[in-house]
Amino acid sequence: MKWIVMEENPKPDNYIAIVLTEKPTKMKIENQAHSVFDNGDQALERARKLREEYGVRTIRIFHHDCSSPMK
């Protein structure tokens, strides 16, 4: 399982995005700044730092099937 944290300024969106994927697939995010983690705790730690840095309120996790429960 790969946890991909989007590193770019999320505004105007009000969340830090994490993409969770099981399969190595080619995604449009490859050209955007991102970090890849093998573990959810590390990904969430990085996302929390980015949330504070950018002053946004939430973190959203997008699963490989495009669903996104609120976190």
Secondary structure, 3 states (H helix, E strand, C coil): CEEEEECCCCCCCCEEEEEEECCCCCCHHHHCCEEEECCHHHHHHHHHHHHHHHCCCEEEEEECCCCCCEC
